[in-house]
Amino acid sequence: MEFIGVKELSQNTSALINQKDWVVITKNGKPVKLMLDINEEDLEDFILAKKLKIEEELEDAMEDLRKGKLKTLKQMLGKRKKN
């Protein structure tokens, strides 16, 4: 695994894409992105896994809203106007 800065990424993008290792992209010395090899099948699996996680998080949020643990944006804006 290699760590590179954003500037180096912009200067060596093609070479890094052809690299067969993970590349951690840093900004101001802190990791911000991960670049890794992926094929079509892995990409599809990744997208489906993320979609399922997002759907699960949305269901949890809707349940919290039904239980009164959350407020809608409309409720929050209405409260701000009264203040």
PDB file of N, CA, C and O in Angstrom:
ATOM      1  N   MET A   1       0.850  -1.167   0.000  1.00  0.00           N
ATOM      2  CA  MET A   1       0.000   0.000   0.000  1.00  0.00           C
ATOM      3  C   MET A   1       0.895   1.228   0.000  1.00  0.00           C
ATOM      4  O   MET A   1       1.871   1.313   0.744  1.00  0.00           O
ATOM      5  N   GLU A   2       0.533   2.177  -0.857  1.00  0.00           N
ATOM      6  CA  GLU A   2       1.327   3.394  -0.992  1.00  0.00           C
ATOM      7  C   GLU A   2       0.484   4.603  -0.591  1.00  0.00           C
ATOM      8  O   GLU A   2      -0.716   4.643  -0.861  1.00  0.00           O
ATOM      9  N   PHE A   3       1.095   5.559   0.037  1.00  0.00           N
ATOM     10  CA  PHE A   3       0.450   6.807   0.411  1.00  0.00           C
ATOM     11  C   PHE A   3       0.997   7.903  -0.493  1.00  0.00           C
ATOM     12  O   PHE A   3       2.211   8.067  -0.614  1.00  0.00           O
ATOM     13  N   ILE A   4       0.098   8.655  -1.129  1.00  0.00           N
ATOM     14  CA  ILE A   4       0.540   9.749  -1.986  1.00  0.00           C
ATOM     15  C   ILE A   4      -0.330  10.975  -1.738  1.00  0.00           C
ATOM     16  O   ILE A   4      -1.488  10.861  -1.338  1.00  0.00           O
ATOM     17  N   GLY A   5       0.234  12.120  -1.976  1.00  0.00           N
ATOM     18  CA  GLY A   5      -0.505  13.366  -1.835  1.00  0.00           C
ATOM     19  C   GLY A   5      -1.304  13.673  -3.090  1.00  0.00           C
ATOM     20  O   GLY A   5      -1.071  13.091  -4.150  1.00  0.00           O
ATOM     21  N   VAL A   6      -2.240  14.585  -2.957  1.00  0.00           N
ATOM     22  CA  VAL A   6      -3.095  14.979  -4.069  1.00  0.00           C
ATOM     23  C   VAL A   6      -2.267  15.514  -5.231  1.00  0.00           C
ATOM     24  O   VAL A   6      -2.567  15.220  -6.388  1.00  0.00           O
ATOM     25  N   LYS A   7      -1.235  16.292  -4.941  1.00  0.00           N
ATOM     26  CA  LYS A   7      -0.384  16.858  -5.992  1.00  0.00           C
ATOM     27  C   LYS A   7       0.296  15.750  -6.792  1.00  0.00           C
ATOM     28  O   LYS A   7       0.319  15.781  -8.022  1.00  0.00           O
ATOM     29  N   GLU A   8       0.849  14.771  -6.075  1.00  0.00           N
ATOM     30  CA  GLU A   8       1.497  13.645  -6.763  1.00  0.00           C
ATOM     31  C   GLU A   8       0.486  12.861  -7.585  1.00  0.00           C
ATOM     32  O   GLU A   8       0.811  12.394  -8.677  1.00  0.00           O
ATOM     33  N   LEU A   9      -0.720  12.709  -7.085  1.00  0.00           N
ATOM     34  CA  LEU A   9      -1.776  12.012  -7.831  1.00  0.00           C
ATOM     35  C   LEU A   9      -2.038  12.721  -9.157  1.00  0.00           C
ATOM     36  O   LEU A   9      -2.141  12.074 -10.200  1.00  0.00           O
ATOM     37  N   SER A  10      -2.147  14.037  -9.119  1.00  0.00           N
ATOM     38  CA  SER A  10      -2.439  14.778 -10.346  1.00  0.00           C
ATOM     39  C   SER A  10      -1.290  14.683 -11.349  1.00  0.00           C
ATOM     40  O   SER A  10      -1.513  14.755 -12.558  1.00  0.00           O
ATOM     41  N   GLN A  11      -0.083  14.523 -10.862  1.00  0.00           N
ATOM     42  CA  GLN A  11       1.091  14.453 -11.747  1.00  0.00           C
ATOM     43  C   GLN A  11       1.341  13.043 -12.273  1.00  0.00           C
ATOM     44  O   GLN A  11       1.970  12.885 -13.320  1.00  0.00           O
ATOM     45  N   ASN A  12       0.861  12.012 -11.569  1.00  0.00           N
ATOM     46  CA  ASN A  12       1.178  10.616 -11.924  1.00  0.00           C
ATOM     47  C   ASN A  12      -0.054   9.729 -12.002  1.00  0.00           C
ATOM     48  O   ASN A  12       0.030   8.539 -11.700  1.00  0.00           O
ATOM     49  N   THR A  13      -1.183  10.275 -12.396  1.00  0.00           N
ATOM     50  CA  THR A  13      -2.432   9.512 -12.383  1.00  0.00           C
ATOM     51  C   THR A  13      -2.338   8.229 -13.202  1.00  0.00           C
ATOM     52  O   THR A  13      -2.692   7.159 -12.707  1.00  0.00           O
ATOM     53  N   SER A  14      -1.875   8.315 -14.424  1.00  0.00           N
ATOM     54  CA  SER A  14      -1.809   7.130 -15.290  1.00  0.00           C
ATOM     55  C   SER A  14      -0.959   6.026 -14.682  1.00  0.00           C
ATOM     56  O   SER A  14      -1.357   4.861 -14.674  1.00  0.00           O
ATOM     57  N   ALA A  15       0.207   6.392 -14.175  1.00  0.00           N
ATOM     58  CA  ALA A  15       1.102   5.390 -13.579  1.00  0.00           C
ATOM     59  C   ALA A  15       0.445   4.755 -12.358  1.00  0.00           C
ATOM     60  O   ALA A  15       0.569   3.548 -12.147  1.00  0.00           O
ATOM     61  N   LEU A  16      -0.247   5.548 -11.560  1.00  0.00           N
ATOM     62  CA  LEU A  16      -0.895   5.018 -10.358  1.00  0.00           C
ATOM     63  C   LEU A  16      -2.064   4.106 -10.701  1.00  0.00           C
ATOM     64  O   LEU A  16      -2.311   3.124 -10.001  1.00  0.00           O
ATOM     65  N   ILE A  17      -2.785   4.422 -11.771  1.00  0.00           N
ATOM     66  CA  ILE A  17      -3.902   3.570 -12.186  1.00  0.00           C
ATOM     67  C   ILE A  17      -3.393   2.201 -12.616  1.00  0.00           C
ATOM     68  O   ILE A  17      -4.052   1.191 -12.371  1.00  0.00           O
ATOM     69  N   ASN A  18      -2.234   2.158 -13.249  1.00  0.00           N
ATOM     70  CA  ASN A  18      -1.665   0.889 -13.708  1.00  0.00           C
ATOM     71  C   ASN A  18      -1.012   0.093 -12.586  1.00  0.00           C
ATOM     72  O   ASN A  18      -0.681  -1.078 -12.771  1.00  0.00           O
ATOM     73  N   GLN A  19      -0.827   0.702 -11.449  1.00  0.00           N
ATOM     74  CA  GLN A  19      -0.207   0.038 -10.300  1.00  0.00           C
ATOM     75  C   GLN A  19      -1.153  -1.038  -9.759  1.00  0.00           C
ATOM     76  O   GLN A  19      -2.368  -0.844  -9.751  1.00  0.00           O
ATOM     77  N   LYS A  20      -0.619  -2.140  -9.319  1.00  0.00           N
ATOM     78  CA  LYS A  20      -1.434  -3.260  -8.833  1.00  0.00           C
ATOM     79  C   LYS A  20      -1.504  -3.307  -7.311  1.00  0.00           C
ATOM     80  O   LYS A  20      -1.537  -4.389  -6.725  1.00  0.00           O
ATOM     81  N   ASP A  21      -1.526  -2.179  -6.689  1.00  0.00           N
ATOM     82  CA  ASP A  21      -1.571  -2.122  -5.240  1.00  0.00           C
ATOM     83  C   ASP A  21      -2.553  -1.033  -4.841  1.00  0.00           C
ATOM     84  O   ASP A  21      -2.901  -0.174  -5.650  1.00  0.00           O
ATOM     85  N   TRP A  22      -2.988  -1.071  -3.618  1.00  0.00           N
ATOM     86  CA  TRP A  22      -3.855  -0.013  -3.104  1.00  0.00           C
ATOM     87  C   TRP A  22      -3.051   1.257  -2.950  1.00  0.00           C
ATOM     88  O   TRP A  22      -1.870   1.223  -2.605  1.00  0.00           O
ATOM     89  N   VAL A  23      -3.703   2.383  -3.210  1.00  0.00           N
ATOM     90  CA  VAL A  23      -3.064   3.683  -3.047  1.00  0.00           C
ATOM     91  C   VAL A  23      -3.957   4.533  -2.151  1.00  0.00           C
ATOM     92  O   VAL A  23      -5.134   4.741  -2.446  1.00  0.00           O
ATOM     93  N   VAL A  24      -3.387   5.017  -1.063  1.00  0.00           N
ATOM     94  CA  VAL A  24      -4.106   5.913  -0.163  1.00  0.00           C
ATOM     95  C   VAL A  24      -3.743   7.336  -0.563  1.00  0.00           C
ATOM     96  O   VAL A  24      -2.568   7.702  -0.591  1.00  0.00           O
ATOM     97  N   ILE A  25      -4.747   8.126  -0.870  1.00  0.00           N
ATOM     98  CA  ILE A  25      -4.529   9.505  -1.279  1.00  0.00           C
ATOM     99  C   ILE A  25      -4.694  10.396  -0.058  1.00  0.00           C
ATOM    100  O   ILE A  25      -5.680  10.303   0.674  1.00  0.00           O
ATOM    101  N   THR A  26      -3.709  11.258   0.145  1.00  0.00           N
ATOM    102  CA  THR A  26      -3.722  12.113   1.330  1.00  0.00           C
ATOM    103  C   THR A  26      -3.857  13.577   0.932  1.00  0.00           C
ATOM    104  O   THR A  26      -3.459  13.987  -0.159  1.00  0.00           O
ATOM    105  N   LYS A  27      -4.423  14.339   1.836  1.00  0.00           N
ATOM    106  CA  LYS A  27      -4.521  15.790   1.678  1.00  0.00           C
ATOM    107  C   LYS A  27      -4.065  16.393   2.994  1.00  0.00           C
ATOM    108  O   LYS A  27      -4.617  16.092   4.052  1.00  0.00           O
ATOM    109  N   ASN A  28      -3.074  17.229   2.921  1.00  0.00           N
ATOM    110  CA  ASN A  28      -2.465  17.806   4.127  1.00  0.00           C
ATOM    111  C   ASN A  28      -1.998  16.716   5.087  1.00  0.00           C
ATOM    112  O   ASN A  28      -2.077  16.868   6.306  1.00  0.00           O
ATOM    113  N   GLY A  29      -1.507  15.605   4.510  1.00  0.00           N
ATOM    114  CA  GLY A  29      -0.961  14.516   5.311  1.00  0.00           C
ATOM    115  C   GLY A  29      -1.983  13.574   5.920  1.00  0.00           C
ATOM    116  O   GLY A  29      -1.622  12.643   6.639  1.00  0.00           O
ATOM    117  N   LYS A  30      -3.269  13.813   5.636  1.00  0.00           N
ATOM    118  CA  LYS A  30      -4.312  12.952   6.200  1.00  0.00           C
ATOM    119  C   LYS A  30      -4.995  12.164   5.086  1.00  0.00           C
ATOM    120  O   LYS A  30      -5.262  12.720   4.020  1.00  0.00           O
ATOM    121  N   PRO A  31      -5.285  10.866   5.313  1.00  0.00           N
ATOM    122  CA  PRO A  31      -5.929  10.058   4.272  1.00  0.00           C
ATOM    123  C   PRO A  31      -7.341  10.566   3.975  1.00  0.00           C
ATOM    124  O   PRO A  31      -8.117  10.852   4.886  1.00  0.00           O
ATOM    125  N   VAL A  32      -7.660  10.673   2.667  1.00  0.00           N
ATOM    126  CA  VAL A  32      -8.988  11.138   2.261  1.00  0.00           C
ATOM    127  C   VAL A  32      -9.673  10.201   1.274  1.00  0.00           C
ATOM    128  O   VAL A  32     -10.902  10.190   1.195  1.00  0.00           O
ATOM    129  N   LYS A  33      -8.911   9.416   0.522  1.00  0.00           N
ATOM    130  CA  LYS A  33      -9.478   8.504  -0.474  1.00  0.00           C
ATOM    131  C   LYS A  33      -8.621   7.255  -0.567  1.00  0.00           C
ATOM    132  O   LYS A  33      -7.444   7.252  -0.206  1.00  0.00           O
ATOM    133  N   LEU A  34      -9.243   6.195  -1.062  1.00  0.00           N
ATOM    134  CA  LEU A  34      -8.531   4.943  -1.288  1.00  0.00           C
ATOM    135  C   LEU A  34      -8.753   4.542  -2.736  1.00  0.00           C
ATOM    136  O   LEU A  34      -9.891   4.476  -3.199  1.00  0.00           O
ATOM    137  N   MET A  35      -7.672   4.275  -3.446  1.00  0.00           N
ATOM    138  CA  MET A  35      -7.757   3.822  -4.823  1.00  0.00           C
ATOM    139  C   MET A  35      -7.286   2.370  -4.855  1.00  0.00           C
ATOM    140  O   MET A  35      -6.200   2.051  -4.369  1.00  0.00           O
ATOM    141  N   LEU A  36      -8.111   1.490  -5.433  1.00  0.00           N
ATOM    142  CA  LEU A  36      -7.748   0.090  -5.494  1.00  0.00           C
ATOM    143  C   LEU A  36      -8.259  -0.525  -6.781  1.00  0.00           C
ATOM    144  O   LEU A  36      -9.154   0.015  -7.431  1.00  0.00           O
ATOM    145  N   ASP A  37      -7.678  -1.661  -7.141  1.00  0.00           N
ATOM    146  CA  ASP A  37      -8.128  -2.382  -8.331  1.00  0.00           C
ATOM    147  C   ASP A  37      -9.537  -2.895  -8.107  1.00  0.00           C
ATOM    148  O   ASP A  37      -9.900  -3.308  -7.006  1.00  0.00           O
ATOM    149  N   ILE A  38     -10.327  -2.860  -9.179  1.00  0.00           N
ATOM    150  CA  ILE A  38     -11.685  -3.392  -9.093  1.00  0.00           C
ATOM    151  C   ILE A  38     -12.087  -3.886 -10.478  1.00  0.00           C
ATOM    152  O   ILE A  38     -11.737  -3.283 -11.493  1.00  0.00           O
ATOM    153  N   ASN A  39     -12.821  -4.984 -10.502  1.00  0.00           N
ATOM    154  CA  ASN A  39     -13.340  -5.465 -11.778  1.00  0.00           C
ATOM    155  C   ASN A  39     -14.858  -5.262 -11.790  1.00  0.00           C
ATOM    156  O   ASN A  39     -15.431  -4.825 -10.792  1.00  0.00           O
ATOM    157  N   GLU A  40     -15.495  -5.569 -12.890  1.00  0.00           N
ATOM    158  CA  GLU A  40     -16.929  -5.317 -13.035  1.00  0.00           C
ATOM    159  C   GLU A  40     -17.754  -6.038 -11.970  1.00  0.00           C
ATOM    160  O   GLU A  40     -18.686  -5.462 -11.408  1.00  0.00           O
ATOM    161  N   GLU A  41     -17.414  -7.290 -11.696  1.00  0.00           N
ATOM    162  CA  GLU A  41     -18.168  -8.066 -10.709  1.00  0.00           C
ATOM    163  C   GLU A  41     -18.016  -7.478  -9.307  1.00  0.00           C
ATOM    164  O   GLU A  41     -18.989  -7.357  -8.563  1.00  0.00           O
ATOM    165  N   ASP A  42     -16.779  -7.114  -8.959  1.00  0.00           N
ATOM    166  CA  ASP A  42     -16.538  -6.507  -7.645  1.00  0.00           C
ATOM    167  C   ASP A  42     -17.261  -5.174  -7.518  1.00  0.00           C
ATOM    168  O   ASP A  42     -17.791  -4.847  -6.456  1.00  0.00           O
ATOM    169  N   LEU A  43     -17.282  -4.408  -8.599  1.00  0.00           N
ATOM    170  CA  LEU A  43     -17.965  -3.117  -8.579  1.00  0.00           C
ATOM    171  C   LEU A  43     -19.453  -3.302  -8.329  1.00  0.00           C
ATOM    172  O   LEU A  43     -20.051  -2.579  -7.533  1.00  0.00           O
ATOM    173  N   GLU A  44     -20.046  -4.271  -9.009  1.00  0.00           N
ATOM    174  CA  GLU A  44     -21.470  -4.548  -8.811  1.00  0.00           C
ATOM    175  C   GLU A  44     -21.743  -4.963  -7.368  1.00  0.00           C
ATOM    176  O   GLU A  44     -22.712  -4.497  -6.767  1.00  0.00           O
ATOM    177  N   ASP A  45     -20.912  -5.824  -6.808  1.00  0.00           N
ATOM    178  CA  ASP A  45     -21.077  -6.252  -5.415  1.00  0.00           C
ATOM    179  C   ASP A  45     -20.947  -5.068  -4.461  1.00  0.00           C
ATOM    180  O   ASP A  45     -21.710  -4.945  -3.503  1.00  0.00           O
ATOM    181  N   PHE A  46     -19.978  -4.200  -4.731  1.00  0.00           N
ATOM    182  CA  PHE A  46     -19.758  -3.024  -3.888  1.00  0.00           C
ATOM    183  C   PHE A  46     -20.980  -2.105  -3.921  1.00  0.00           C
ATOM    184  O   PHE A  46     -21.447  -1.646  -2.878  1.00  0.00           O
ATOM    185  N   ILE A  47     -21.490  -1.842  -5.114  1.00  0.00           N
ATOM    186  CA  ILE A  47     -22.657  -0.961  -5.252  1.00  0.00           C
ATOM    187  C   ILE A  47     -23.865  -1.558  -4.546  1.00  0.00           C
ATOM    188  O   ILE A  47     -24.588  -0.848  -3.847  1.00  0.00           O
ATOM    189  N   LEU A  48     -24.087  -2.846  -4.721  1.00  0.00           N
ATOM    190  CA  LEU A  48     -25.233  -3.493  -4.062  1.00  0.00           C
ATOM    191  C   LEU A  48     -25.090  -3.450  -2.544  1.00  0.00           C
ATOM    192  O   LEU A  48     -26.065  -3.196  -1.837  1.00  0.00           O
ATOM    193  N   ALA A  49     -23.895  -3.695  -2.043  1.00  0.00           N
ATOM    194  CA  ALA A  49     -23.678  -3.664  -0.593  1.00  0.00           C
ATOM    195  C   ALA A  49     -23.928  -2.267  -0.050  1.00  0.00           C
ATOM    196  O   ALA A  49     -24.555  -2.118   0.999  1.00  0.00           O
ATOM    197  N   LYS A  50     -23.451  -1.246  -0.742  1.00  0.00           N
ATOM    198  CA  LYS A  50     -23.664   0.141  -0.304  1.00  0.00           C
ATOM    199  C   LYS A  50     -25.143   0.485  -0.364  1.00  0.00           C
ATOM    200  O   LYS A  50     -25.666   1.142   0.537  1.00  0.00           O
ATOM    201  N   LYS A  51     -25.822   0.045  -1.419  1.00  0.00           N
ATOM    202  CA  LYS A  51     -27.249   0.326  -1.571  1.00  0.00           C
ATOM    203  C   LYS A  51     -28.031  -0.292  -0.416  1.00  0.00           C
ATOM    204  O   LYS A  51     -28.917   0.347   0.151  1.00  0.00           O
ATOM    205  N   LEU A  52     -27.705  -1.524  -0.073  1.00  0.00           N
ATOM    206  CA  LEU A  52     -28.399  -2.188   1.032  1.00  0.00           C
ATOM    207  C   LEU A  52     -28.139  -1.465   2.340  1.00  0.00           C
ATOM    208  O   LEU A  52     -29.050  -1.322   3.156  1.00  0.00           O
ATOM    209  N   LYS A  53     -26.919  -1.009   2.555  1.00  0.00           N
ATOM    210  CA  LYS A  53     -26.593  -0.292   3.784  1.00  0.00           C
ATOM    211  C   LYS A  53     -27.349   1.032   3.846  1.00  0.00           C
ATOM    212  O   LYS A  53     -27.863   1.401   4.902  1.00  0.00           O
ATOM    213  N   ILE A  54     -27.418   1.740   2.737  1.00  0.00           N
ATOM    214  CA  ILE A  54     -28.144   3.013   2.702  1.00  0.00           C
ATOM    215  C   ILE A  54     -29.629   2.773   2.959  1.00  0.00           C
ATOM    216  O   ILE A  54     -30.261   3.529   3.697  1.00  0.00           O
ATOM    217  N   GLU A  55     -30.185   1.731   2.357  1.00  0.00           N
ATOM    218  CA  GLU A  55     -31.604   1.420   2.582  1.00  0.00           C
ATOM    219  C   GLU A  55     -31.850   1.093   4.050  1.00  0.00           C
ATOM    220  O   GLU A  55     -32.859   1.513   4.617  1.00  0.00           O
ATOM    221  N   GLU A  56     -30.944   0.353   4.666  1.00  0.00           N
ATOM    222  CA  GLU A  56     -31.072   0.004   6.079  1.00  0.00           C
ATOM    223  C   GLU A  56     -31.003   1.256   6.955  1.00  0.00           C
ATOM    224  O   GLU A  56     -31.788   1.410   7.890  1.00  0.00           O
ATOM    225  N   GLU A  57     -30.068   2.140   6.649  1.00  0.00           N
ATOM    226  CA  GLU A  57     -29.943   3.382   7.417  1.00  0.00           C
ATOM    227  C   GLU A  57     -31.180   4.260   7.246  1.00  0.00           C
ATOM    228  O   GLU A  57     -31.620   4.903   8.198  1.00  0.00           O
ATOM    229  N   LEU A  58     -31.740   4.289   6.042  1.00  0.00           N
ATOM    230  CA  LEU A  58     -32.953   5.059   5.799  1.00  0.00           C
ATOM    231  C   LEU A  58     -34.126   4.480   6.586  1.00  0.00           C
ATOM    232  O   LEU A  58     -34.909   5.228   7.171  1.00  0.00           O
ATOM    233  N   GLU A  59     -34.251   3.162   6.603  1.00  0.00           N
ATOM    234  CA  GLU A  59     -35.312   2.521   7.391  1.00  0.00           C
ATOM    235  C   GLU A  59     -35.161   2.843   8.876  1.00  0.00           C
ATOM    236  O   GLU A  59     -36.151   3.120   9.553  1.00  0.00           O
ATOM    237  N   ASP A  60     -33.933   2.810   9.385  1.00  0.00           N
ATOM    238  CA  ASP A  60     -33.687   3.152  10.789  1.00  0.00           C
ATOM    239  C   ASP A  60     -34.078   4.601  11.068  1.00  0.00           C
ATOM    240  O   ASP A  60     -34.682   4.901  12.098  1.00  0.00           O
ATOM    241  N   ALA A  61     -33.731   5.496  10.148  1.00  0.00           N
ATOM    242  CA  ALA A  61     -34.065   6.914  10.326  1.00  0.00           C
ATOM    243  C   ALA A  61     -35.576   7.122  10.300  1.00  0.00           C
ATOM    244  O   ALA A  61     -36.108   7.903  11.089  1.00  0.00           O
ATOM    245  N   MET A  62     -36.267   6.430   9.400  1.00  0.00           N
ATOM    246  CA  MET A  62     -37.728   6.557   9.326  1.00  0.00           C
ATOM    247  C   MET A  62     -38.375   6.041  10.610  1.00  0.00           C
ATOM    248  O   MET A  62     -39.353   6.616  11.089  1.00  0.00           O
ATOM    249  N   GLU A  63     -37.838   4.972  11.159  1.00  0.00           N
ATOM    250  CA  GLU A  63     -38.362   4.434  12.421  1.00  0.00           C
ATOM    251  C   GLU A  63     -38.136   5.433  13.555  1.00  0.00           C
ATOM    252  O   GLU A  63     -39.025   5.648  14.379  1.00  0.00           O
ATOM    253  N   ASP A  64     -36.959   6.037  13.598  1.00  0.00           N
ATOM    254  CA  ASP A  64     -36.685   7.067  14.605  1.00  0.00           C
ATOM    255  C   ASP A  64     -37.643   8.247  14.450  1.00  0.00           C
ATOM    256  O   ASP A  64     -38.103   8.815  15.440  1.00  0.00           O
ATOM    257  N   LEU A  65     -37.937   8.609  13.211  1.00  0.00           N
ATOM    258  CA  LEU A  65     -38.866   9.706  12.954  1.00  0.00           C
ATOM    259  C   LEU A  65     -40.266   9.341  13.456  1.00  0.00           C
ATOM    260  O   LEU A  65     -40.934  10.159  14.087  1.00  0.00           O
ATOM    261  N   ARG A  66     -40.703   8.121  13.176  1.00  0.00           N
ATOM    262  CA  ARG A  66     -42.023   7.664  13.640  1.00  0.00           C
ATOM    263  C   ARG A  66     -42.101   7.662  15.168  1.00  0.00           C
ATOM    264  O   ARG A  66     -43.152   7.946  15.744  1.00  0.00           O
ATOM    265  N   LYS A  67     -40.990   7.341  15.811  1.00  0.00           N
ATOM    266  CA  LYS A  67     -40.961   7.293  17.280  1.00  0.00           C
ATOM    267  C   LYS A  67     -40.783   8.678  17.896  1.00  0.00           C
ATOM    268  O   LYS A  67     -40.775   8.820  19.119  1.00  0.00           O
ATOM    269  N   GLY A  68     -40.642   9.688  17.058  1.00  0.00           N
ATOM    270  CA  GLY A  68     -40.479  11.041  17.566  1.00  0.00           C
ATOM    271  C   GLY A  68     -39.066  11.384  17.988  1.00  0.00           C
ATOM    272  O   GLY A  68     -38.839  12.409  18.631  1.00  0.00           O
ATOM    273  N   LYS A  69     -38.116  10.539  17.631  1.00  0.00           N
ATOM    274  CA  LYS A  69     -36.719  10.794  17.998  1.00  0.00           C
ATOM    275  C   LYS A  69     -36.073  11.824  17.070  1.00  0.00           C
ATOM    276  O   LYS A  69     -35.047  12.413  17.412  1.00  0.00           O
ATOM    277  N   LEU A  70     -36.664  12.037  15.912  1.00  0.00           N
ATOM    278  CA  LEU A  70     -36.135  12.982  14.930  1.00  0.00           C
ATOM    279  C   LEU A  70     -37.226  13.968  14.543  1.00  0.00           C
ATOM    280  O   LEU A  70     -38.413  13.713  14.749  1.00  0.00           O
ATOM    281  N   LYS A  71     -36.815  15.090  13.985  1.00  0.00           N
ATOM    282  CA  LYS A  71     -37.759  16.070  13.472  1.00  0.00           C
ATOM    283  C   LYS A  71     -37.521  16.233  11.984  1.00  0.00           C
ATOM    284  O   LYS A  71     -36.397  16.080  11.506  1.00  0.00           O
ATOM    285  N   THR A  72     -38.560  16.536  11.269  1.00  0.00           N
ATOM    286  CA  THR A  72     -38.420  16.784   9.846  1.00  0.00           C
ATOM    287  C   THR A  72     -37.806  18.160   9.629  1.00  0.00           C
ATOM    288  O   THR A  72     -37.781  18.989  10.538  1.00  0.00           O
ATOM    289  N   LEU A  73     -37.315  18.395   8.429  1.00  0.00           N
ATOM    290  CA  LEU A  73     -36.766  19.705   8.096  1.00  0.00           C
ATOM    291  C   LEU A  73     -37.853  20.769   8.233  1.00  0.00           C
ATOM    292  O   LEU A  73     -37.595  21.874   8.708  1.00  0.00           O
ATOM    293  N   LYS A  74     -39.045  20.433   7.820  1.00  0.00           N
ATOM    294  CA  LYS A  74     -40.168  21.366   7.932  1.00  0.00           C
ATOM    295  C   LYS A  74     -40.402  21.750   9.398  1.00  0.00           C
ATOM    296  O   LYS A  74     -40.636  22.919   9.707  1.00  0.00           O
ATOM    297  N   GLN A  75     -40.338  20.767  10.291  1.00  0.00           N
ATOM    298  CA  GLN A  75     -40.502  21.047  11.719  1.00  0.00           C
ATOM    299  C   GLN A  75     -39.379  21.945  12.227  1.00  0.00           C
ATOM    300  O   GLN A  75     -39.622  22.874  12.998  1.00  0.00           O
ATOM    301  N   MET A  76     -38.161  21.671  11.799  1.00  0.00           N
ATOM    302  CA  MET A  76     -37.017  22.467  12.255  1.00  0.00           C
ATOM    303  C   MET A  76     -37.109  23.906  11.735  1.00  0.00           C
ATOM    304  O   MET A  76     -36.837  24.852  12.475  1.00  0.00           O
ATOM    305  N   LEU A  77     -37.489  24.070  10.473  1.00  0.00           N
ATOM    306  CA  LEU A  77     -37.613  25.418   9.914  1.00  0.00           C
ATOM    307  C   LEU A  77     -38.755  26.180  10.556  1.00  0.00           C
ATOM    308  O   LEU A  77     -38.644  27.383  10.793  1.00  0.00           O
ATOM    309  N   GLY A  78     -39.846  25.498  10.840  1.00  0.00           N
ATOM    310  CA  GLY A  78     -40.974  26.130  11.491  1.00  0.00           C
ATOM    311  C   GLY A  78     -40.588  26.625  12.867  1.00  0.00           C
ATOM    312  O   GLY A  78     -41.012  27.704  13.279  1.00  0.00           O
ATOM    313  N   LYS A  79     -39.793  25.854  13.581  1.00  0.00           N
ATOM    314  CA  LYS A  79     -39.342  26.222  14.917  1.00  0.00           C
ATOM    315  C   LYS A  79     -38.431  27.442  14.844  1.00  0.00           C
ATOM    316  O   LYS A  79     -38.499  28.309  15.715  1.00  0.00           O
ATOM    317  N   ARG A  80     -37.578  27.527  13.820  1.00  0.00           N
ATOM    318  CA  ARG A  80     -36.655  28.659  13.670  1.00  0.00           C
ATOM    319  C   ARG A  80     -37.407  29.958  13.409  1.00  0.00           C
ATOM    320  O   ARG A  80     -37.018  31.016  13.903  1.00  0.00           O
ATOM    321  N   LYS A  81     -38.495  29.876  12.625  1.00  0.00           N
ATOM    322  CA  LYS A  81     -39.252  31.081  12.300  1.00  0.00           C
ATOM    323  C   LYS A  81     -39.925  31.686  13.522  1.00  0.00           C
ATOM    324  O   LYS A  81     -40.113  32.900  13.602  1.00  0.00           O
ATOM    325  N   LYS A  82     -40.283  30.837  14.468  1.00  0.00           N
ATOM    326  CA  LYS A  82     -40.959  31.316  15.685  1.00  0.00           C
ATOM    327  C   LYS A  82     -39.992  32.041  16.595  1.00  0.00           C
ATOM    328  O   LYS A  82     -40.408  32.916  17.356  1.00  0.00           O
ATOM    329  N   ASN A  83     -38.710  31.702  16.540  1.00  0.00           N
ATOM    330  CA  ASN A  83     -37.700  32.322  17.432  1.00  0.00           C
ATOM    331  C   ASN A  83     -37.293  33.681  16.965  1.00  0.00           C
ATOM    332  O   ASN A  83     -36.460  34.328  17.600  1.00  0.00           O
TER     333      ASN A  83
END
